[in-house]
Amino acid sequence: MSEIGRQYQHAKRRCQERYGFEIKRGQYQQLIGMIRNEQGTLVRSDFRVSVWILRFKGRDIKVMYDIEARAITTFLPLDETRGASF
């Protein structure tokens, strides 16, 4: 499995665990498009990863985005502060 495929599978599991819904590949790509078009709130960023709050399915979600790979690596709990510090 490719790096992007592994990141998608991990993110899909975390989305289900933390937000209670399954994310399809098309929705995953939609969220990546929102980040690339800056349609969310940038919480934190460094040279490799950024943390975003996005509005999706009528609610706010927090994701970590790998800038180099152009992929969402995980879904964070909204109240998570530990994952936002690098």
Secondary structure, DSSP 8 states (H G I E B T S, - for coil): --HHHHHHHHHHHHHHHHHSS---HHHHHHHHHHHHTT-SEEEEE-SSEEEEEEEETTEEEEEEEETTTTEEEEEE-TT--GGG--
